[in-house]
């Protein structure tokens, strides 16, 4: 019978350092959960972020709509169309930022 080929020795994984990193991260997460209170300024900042996330696309949509109404007047209002598009994009943008912030919690 033939002997099976000898496999090379694998280096041991430094489990002490890995365990230390995992423990440190778990401790930080636990402390963050216990300190659930955020300052009032954080709420104001988030409120402003959501507001601007909706306002800017809405204003851009209105501006594009006004320009299109002047260039190509027609039966339907481009301004109203792009107003709705801007509001929809702004709401999606605000939803994205709120979702990102809730994941960091």
N, C-alpha and C positions, 0 to 999 in steps of 0.2 A: 504494500500500500504506500501511496505517496503521501508525504506530509503536506498539509495545506500551507500556502505561502504565509510568511510571518508579516502581519500588518505593522505599519510604523506606529510608534507610541504617540499618542496625542498629548499635547501639553495640558496640564490641569487648568481649569478655568478659575480665575481668582474670585471665588464665591464670597470671600469676606468683603471685598470692595463693592461688589454688586449688592450684597445684602445691606451694606451700609447706605448705599445710594437709595435703595428702595425704602429703607426705614426712614431716611431723612425726608423723602418725598411724601410718604404716608403721614409723617408727623406734621409737615407743612399743611397738607390738605385738611387734617383734623383740626389744626389751629384755625385755619381759614373758615371752616364750618362753624366752629365755636364762636368766632368773631363775626357774626353775620351782619352786624351793623355797619353801614357805610355812612360817611359824612353827608350832610345835607348838600354840600357842594357837588358831590357825585351825582345826586338826583337832578340838580339843576343842569349840570353838564350833559347828562343823558337826555333830558328834556330838550335842551337846545340842539343837540345832535339830531334827534328825531325830527324836530321842527325844520331845521335847515335841510335835512335829507328829503323832505317833502316839498318845501318851498322852492328850492333852486330848480328842480326839474319842472315844476309847475310854471314858474316864470319863464323858463327857456321855451317850454311848449307854447305858452301864450305869445311870446315874441315871434316864434316861427310861424304860428298861425296868423298873426297880424300881417307879417310879411307876405305869406302866401295869399291872403285875402286881397292884398293890394296888387300883387303880380297877376294872379289868376282868380278874379272874382267869379263866383258861380252860385249855383242854387243852394249849396250847403256851406256852412261857415267852417273855414279851416281853423279859425281861432278856437271855437268850441271843441272841435275834434282834437286839436293838439293840447287843449286844456285838460281834457279827460285823459289823454295819453300821458301828459306830464304828471298828473295826480297819481295815475296808476303806477308809473315808474317810481315816483317818489315814495309811494306806500311800500312798494317792493324793496326799495332801498332802505327805508326805515325798518322794515321787518328784518332785513338782513343784519343791520347793526344791532338791533335788540336781541336777535338770536345769537349773534357772536358774543354779546355781553353776558347773556344768560349761561352760555357754555363755560365762561371763565369763572363763574361763581362757584 
